[in-house]
Amino acid sequence: MSEAISSTTPQETSEFVAAGSGIETVARECICDEFRFVASAYGFTEADAEELTAGRDW
């Protein structure tokens, strides 16, 4: 992932930010995946990661 970030041009970066995108979105998705994994490991295979992380202020 760092390769993709380091290969972006300043214009691409400003377009990314202007579109309302951010690293937070990627991080949020990764964290949701981790919550899903932990919930599954504890037997909550039907747990909704979005619901598990709903209390977070992203």
Summary of the structure (lengths in Angstrom):
residues: 58
radius of gyration: 15.2
end to end distance: 20.6
largest distance: 45.8
contacts: 106
relative contact order: 0.11
helix: 64%
strand: 0%
